[in-house]
Amino acid sequence: MDRDFKFIQSFKQYIFLSPHLDDAVLSCAFLLEKLKKLKKKVRVVTVFCKASNPPYTDLAKKFMSECGYDNPEELFEVRKKEDIEVAKILNFKYLHLDFIDAAWRKSMIPFFVHVYPKENQQFSGKLAFEDWLLKRKIRRSLKTLLESLSDTILLAPLGIGGHADHVMMRKIALEMNVNKLFWEDYPYNKDRRLLEKFMKNQRIKKVLDLSGNYSNKKKYISLYSSQLPSLFPNRHIPEIKERYYFSL
């Protein structure tokens, strides 16, 4: 595993493919902190940073309520500002692609029909038919970005928890012709039964268990203050090692 970590830290540039405005830091703060100390070039590309117009799904309304907002545009603007603040502290470049979040995503044909109208559909671990065209569009955007870089490794979520946006990021990363590394999705991975169920029959190899200064990580996560009531209703942020995998 030491050899694998030497390989991981041998790259000059690191692209984190974050589904939402907090995912990379939630799951990878210890690694981001190490890369900062190593003076590596790091960019966090957040893909889904936007809501659509009403009507909203019940899940979207629930999420906004938990965060204390009734206007999704205002919520996403706050979330972007939070991400920019954390980027300054951890010294990574940020890129917000502004694709529409799964909870708000609608199909064009028929018009105004939600792609994931129910919570269990959004967290099924499968992409809706309507999302395959979107996946191809996002992949093209990322391919253009990666083609301009050299000596780079792409990091993406495994998709633990089955959220459509996380699953899409994993699928896109697997299709990219670059070195890649996958992280355990936090806080979904704090549910051991969910984690064990997900890991069955996965063709992956764990290459890194990473720990660090928990107080620091808690501080970084807490800076995404708009998300805390939804992610951690009791305000307790559990300490879990970060785990990283190669796809086989």
N, C-alpha and C positions, 0 to 999 in steps of 0.2 A: 504493500500500500504506500510505503514511502516513495518507491520508484514511481508509482502512479501520480503522487502529488508533485514530484519533481517535474513530471511531464506536464501536469496541469499548469504549474507556475512558470513553465518555459516560454509561454506565449507573450507577445508584446501587447496584444489587444484582446479585450474581452467584451463580448456583446451579450447582455442579459435580455432574454426575450420575455418580458413581463406582461402577463395578460391584463392586469389592472394596476392602478396607481397605488401600489403598496406591496404587490406580490414579491418582487425581487428582494426587497428589504426584509419583509417578513420571513422569507425562507433562506436568505443568503447574506444576512448582515455580517456574520463572522467572516465569510469569504471576502465580501466587499471591503471590510476593514483591513484584512491581510493584503489585499491587492493595493489598497491605498498606501500601506506601509512600504510595499515593494515598488511603488511609483509606476504601476502599470496603467496603461490607457484603458479606461472602462467606460462603456456606454450602456445605459439601461433604456431599452426601447419598449415603451408601454403602448400596447396596441389598442385596447378598448377604453377610451377616455371620453365617451360621449353618450348622451341619451337621445332618444327620438321624441317627437311630439306626442301629446296624448292621443289615444287612451293608453294607460299604463297597465302592465300586468299586476296582479296582486302581490307578487314577489317584489316588483320594483317599488310599489307603494309601501310595502312593509319595510324594505331596506331604507327608503327615504325617511320614514317615520322613526326608525331606530337611530338614524344619524341626526335627526332633529331638523330635517328640511322638508319642504313641500314643493320646492322648485328644483328639478334635477340639474338644470343648467347652472344654477348657483352652486349646487353641491359639487359638480364636477370641476368648476372653477376653483373652489376651495381645495379640492383634492389635488389639483395640479400645482397650486401654490405650496401645499404641504410637500409634495414630491420634489419640487425645486429646492425647497429649504433643506431637505435631507441630502439631496445631490450635492449641495455646497459643502455640507459637513463631511460626507464620505468621498468627496472629490470625484464624482462620476459625471459624465455628460449625460443629459437626458434627451429623449426624443419622444414626443407624444403624437401618435399617429391618428388619433381621433376617429377610429372606427367605433361603431355603436355596440355598446355592451349587450350581452345576451339577454338580460332582463328587459331590455327596451327594444330589441331587434324585431323588425317587422319584415314580412315578405312583400316583395313588389307585386307578385302575382299569386293569389289575389291580393289586392292592395289593402294595407292596414291590418293584415292578419299577423298576429305575433308568431314568431318562429318557435318560441318556447313559452306557450301560454301558461303552463303549469310548472311548479317548482321541481317535481319529480322528472319532468322532461329535461329541464335545464341541467339537472345533476345526474343524468342517466349514464354518463360516460360515453354517449354516442352523439355524433353530430347529426342535426336535422338535415334533410335533403337540401333545403334552401341555403345551408351554410357552405356547401361544397364550392360554389362559385365564389363566395366571399373568401374562403381559404386560399383559392388560387390567386385572387387579387392581392391579398396580404403577402402571400409568398413572393409574388413579383416585386412588391415594394421592398421586401427584405433582401431579395436577390440582388437588386440594384445597389443597395447599401453595402452588402458583403463583398460584392465584386470590386468595390473601390478600396477594399482593405486587404492587407496581407498579414501573415503570421497571426491569425485570429482564431479564437475558439468561441463557439456559440453555446450559451447556457440557456436551458429551457425547463419548464416544469414537467414532472412525470404525468400529472393529471390525477393525482390522488384526490378523491372526493367527487370525481366525475363531472366537474363543472365544464360546460361546453367550451368556454373560452380557454380554459387550461388544456383541455384535450386537443383543441385546435392548434395551440402553440406547440404541443409535443409532436403532432402529426407534421406540422410545417417544418420543425427542426429536423425530423427524421428524413425529410425529403431534400434537405439542403446538403450540397456537396462540400461540407466543411467539417473540421473537427468539432465535436459536440459533447456536451456534458449535461446530465439531467439532475435536477434537484427534487427532493421530497417537498411537496406542497405543505407549507405551514399556514394556518393551524389545523388543516385536515389531518395531518399525520399524528396529531396528539391523540386521536382515536385509534387505539391499538387494534381493535377488531376490524375497523375500516382499512387500516394499513395492511394487516395480514391478509385480508380478503383481496385487496388490490394486488399484493405482491405474488399471489399464486399464479404460476405459469407466465410470469414476466420474463422476457429475455433480456435481462440487464445484469450488470456486474457492479457491485458496490466497490467504489475505489477510495472513498474518503469519508471518515467521520470527523466532523470539525466542531470544536467548541471554542469559546472565547470569553470575553468579558460580558457576562450576562447583563450587568447594570447598563453597559453601553448599548447593547442590543435593545433592551427594554426602552431606553431613551429614544433610540431611532424610531422604534415602532410607535412610541407614544406621540411622536411628532405628526403622525397621521391621525390626528385627534378626531377628525370627523368620522373615522372608521371604528374607533374603539368601542362605542356602545353596541355596534352590530357584531364585531368580532369577539369581543371579550365583555359580555354583559356585566360580569362581576368585577371587572377592571383588573382581574388577575391574568398576567401574561405568562403562561407556563414556560419553563426552561426546557428546551429539547435540543439535542445535538443536531447540527445540520448534516445531512447525508447526501452524497453525490454518487452518480452512477454513469457508467458507459452503457450504451445500447449494444447488444450482441447480434 
